[in-house]
Amino acid sequence: MPGREGLGYFHDDQLGTDGKDVHEDSRVEPIIKDLQMLRGLFMSALRKGTLEKEELKKNPEHFLQHDYHLNDMDFAKESVDMEGIHFLTTDVKSLIALSNAYATDRSDANLNAIIEVVEKASLDEVQIVTRMFAELLSQVNIAERHHRWRRWCMYKRGETPLLHFSDGQHHQADDCFKMLIQEGFSPAKIHEALCQQNLDLVFTAHPTQSVRRSILKKFSMLDEYMDTRDHQDEMMTPLMKERMFMKMQQTLMAVWRTNHMRKLKPTPEDEARYGLSVVEETLWFGVPEHYRIIDDALRKIGQPSLPMSSKLVTCGSWMGGDRDGNPYVTHDITKRIVYLSMMRACKLYHVEINELLWELSMSGALSTELQAWMDKQMVIQRKEQDEEEREINEEGISEKLEHKDFYRMDQTQEEPYRQVLVRLRTILENTITRCEALSIGREPKPTGLHLKRTEDLYEPLDLMYRSLEASGDELMAHGRLKDLLRRGEGFGVHLVRPP
């Protein structure tokens, strides 16, 4: 395959090829193509940057316009073409080429050739090589991670017989249940054990974490573009493909131009924010999906879904509470981080409630229990409205957010579930406002009813779920609302259990 000599930055054990030559194993052919695409776009972007600088030196008033046509790019060729990139000196190019040779043939001669060039290279050249290798290896990681997801999808579709995990364990719920049944466990026993199972993930801040969130987000964007290319390639127009490649190239260059290291020492609050972002951007979506995978595997062995009270995954945290290990963590810091966590959790729930407002537009009566909850809330809301009117009379202003959809109860009189959700949204907004002030050490302004416990949020959502099931709208109950209830059990109103 053309250009393979430039893809020597990974070896067999990384790709799980059971000791075979990576280039002779058809299972990794897609990852090679992905890597050529990423590296080709990256090298092309560096070359264009050099041309732009040279053109601007000649004529400062003229910016070079490029005719991209990335659809027609030979990625295999571009991925190994280092010509025309101004900062890649002869020694730098030589080191990259020799490293490729050593990855293919790890002989003493090849290693000594690398050492010889390094010894005569300048410090700046060595730094450039180091930076280039870091960038190229990160692209390998992106391509490999995406390929693992691709192969998992192929396995679940029945297109490949086995996932090649190095430890040989049963990583899929279907396979695990099949093995357990073969060993004598009944399907009912498997269901019973899962109902009692709990994995409690406890987060701790790690100040030596060097990969910035700005970089991780860009890696995630690249993975999404590659996923789009896998699943929508045949449906995309030439312009759509061109724009996708341009976005990938822009993202690769943004990674290259971003400082990968934080120069400021993180505070305990910074560390908590970094940790919470992991939950917000991964577990928040992964936990309900995990439940759905388990429920589907249970269905295949004739068992019901896990009960809504199940707590397969929960989250705890030491962030902001490690007082014996971090002298900068005080009682006040811990308190502020608890409110910070609650504020960010409520913002996530607020997004989901807004989506449910569009989905649960059904008319009809609520269950007796949910109607009782709503009647109680209406009494509280009238008191809040009376208080708001008094404030308006005194100050002459109103903070009613009339720009929102479904901002008044009378808009949704024939749609009772929307009435419940509008009220929940208001309670969440009150909680966010209060926690935001407390998280920065300020005294909050008086607000209406706000959340104090997870049950304050979970109860009305659970009543909605049961009401929908009882009224024949079980299909609607088992969508976004069910996922939200699973999140409520796993994350609570603090996202992670406070220290």
SEZALUM-815929 format. One record per residue (C-alpha): x, y, z. Coordinates in steps of 0.05 Angstrom, whole numbers, plus 5000, padded with zeros to 4 digits. Example, Ala and Ser with C-alpha at 12.3 -4.5 7.8 and 13.67 -1.06 7.14 Angstrom:
// residues 2
524649105156;527349795143;
***
This chain:
// residues 499
500050005000;503050684981;505751095037;506250545090;513450715103;510951355136;506250995184;511350685230;509251045293;505350455322;506949715330;503349055334;501749025408;498049695404;493149445353;491848745380;494148365318;496447735356;503647815335;502247875260;505348405215;500748995222;501249145147;499148435128;493048425173;486748645137;483348795203;487449425211;486849665139;481550185159;485850465215;491650555166;487050945119;484451365177;491551525198;493651705128;487652165123;489252525190;496652575175;495552785103;490853345124;495753555178;501853575132;497853935078;495654465128;502854575152;505054665080;499455165066;501555555127;508555605100;506155855032;501756375066;507556645107;512056685046;506757045005;505457545060;512857705065;512857864990;506358264993;503558445062;497058675031;495658024995;493257405030;494256764990;487656424973;487955674967;484155224921;483054664970;479654084934;481053624993;476553084963;481852964910;487752934958;492052314957;492452215033;497551655029;502352114990;500952735031;501952365097;509452255082;510852895043;514853365087;517253825032;515254565034;514354605109;519055165131;520754925202;522454205181;529954255171;534253715140;535953415208;528653425229;526453065166;532252575175;530152415246;522952295226;525051845168;530051455211;524751355265;520151065213;525650595192;526950385265;519550255277;519749755219;526649465234;528949555306;536249415292;542249715327;544350035262;537850415255;538150635328;545250875322;543351275260;538051635301;542951765358;548152045309;543152555280;540552745350;547652885374;549053385319;542053695317;540754365352;536254415414;530954765372;530954195322;530253675377;524454065406;521054085337;521953335329;519153215398;513153645383;512053305316;512352615346;507452815401;502653075348;503352465303;502551975361;496352335384;493552235314;495151485320;491351475386;485351815354;485251335295;486150725340;480650935388;475951055331;477650385300;476150025365;469250345364;468450145291;470349425305;465649405365;459949625319;461949095268;461948575322;455048775347;452448745275;455148035268;460148245214;466247995252;466447375297;470747625354;473348245388;480848175398;481848395470;488748245496;486247955563;481147485530;475447675577;468147735558;467248485550;460148475521;454048385565;451147875515;457547455517;458047515592;450847275604;451846705555;458146475592;454546525660;448746105635;453545585608;456745555676;450045405710;447246085730;439946175714;437546805677;433446995739;439746955782;443447405734;437847915737;437647875813;445147985818;444848595772;439248905813;443848895873;450149105837;453249795846;459650085816;461450715854;466351135814;470151595861;473752185828;479952515855;483553125826;490252975794;494453605788;499453265741;494253155687;497453495628;492253415572;488154045570;480654035562;481454475501;485653935468;481053365489;475053715460;478653775393;480453035395;473052885406;471153325347;475952945302;472952285325;465952545308;468252745238;471152055227;464751735251;460752175202;465451945146;464251215164;456651245167;454651795119;460051765065;455451505010;450152015026;454752625027;455253094969;462153304944;461253984978;459353645044;465553205041;469853805024;467154195084;468153605130;475453525109;476454275118;473654235188;478153655204;484154045177;482154655217;481554235280;488353905269;491554575261;488054845322;491054275362;497954425333;497355165349;494755065420;499455025480;498654315506;501054485576;497854915629;502655445654;498655645716;498255185776;490954965783;487155145846;482854625882;476754945847;480254885779;481554155793;474254045812;472054385747;476653935706;473953315741;466753525733;467853625659;469452875653;462652705682;459053225640;462153025574;462652265581;458951935639;452852375632;451652055564;454951385578;451051175640;444051155609;446950815547;450150295593;443350155624;440250065556;445649565535;444449165599;436949185590;437548945519;442048365540;437148185595;431348185545;435147685502;435347185560;428047285577;428747765635;425448435649;429249095648;432749325711;428149685759;428350445760;431150415830;437350045804;443950385817;448850035771;453350645769;454151205819;459351745827;463052015886;468552535891;474552735933;475353375893;475253965939;474953526001;481953236008;483753636071;489053156096;492753146029;492053856004;493554436051;489854916004;483254556014;479254896070;472254836096;470155436054;473255135991;469554476002;462954846011;463955255948;465654635907;459454275932;455154845906;459154885842;457754145830;450354235844;449954835797;453054455740;448653845752;442354275751;444654595685;445053905655;438153715681;435554385655;437654205584;434053535588;427753855616;427554345558;428053755509;422553385545;418054005539;418053895464;417153135469;411753055522;406253465489;400752945502;393953155527;389852775578;389452715653;395252605699;395552045750;392552205818;399452235850;402452695798;396353145799;397053205875;404253405866;402353915814;396654205857;401554305914;406454655867;401055115841;399755365911;407255495920;407655835853;401856315868;405556535931;411856645890;407957045838;404957475893;411957615919;414457775849;408758265838;410558625903;417758685879;415558945812;411259475846;417159685888;422559665834;418559735770;422059155735;420358435719;425357875710;420257415677;423857045620;418657125566;423556965511;423156225528;418455705497;412855495544;414356045594;407156095620;402755565651;396755805611;400455615547;400154885566;393254805599;391354235553;398253915560;399153725633;405953415627;408654065599;405654425659;409653965705;415954065665;415254825664;414754815739;420854355745;424754815699;423155415744;425455025806;431954845770;433155565750;432155795821;437155265844;442255465791;441756205811;442556045885;448355545876;452056005828;452356545881;454356065936;459755745892;463456405890;462456575963;456757065955;450157085992;444656885943;438657335929;431957065953;429056585901;423056155897;422955415912;429655075898;432254365902;435254125968;435553375957;435752905898;428752665916;425953365902;427753265829;426952515824;419952475854;416152885800;420152555744;418451865772;411152055779;411152285707;414251625685;408951215723;403351665698;405451575626;405750815635;398950805667;395751215612;398250775556;404051225535;409350725558;413250835494;414151575511;416051405583;421650955560;425351485520;428852105544;424952105609;427451415629;434651625613;433752235657;431251805715;437251345707;441751965711;437952195773;439651535808;446851555786;448652295793;443552595840;443153355843;450553425858;453153055796;458152705841;457052525914;460453075954;466552915998;
***
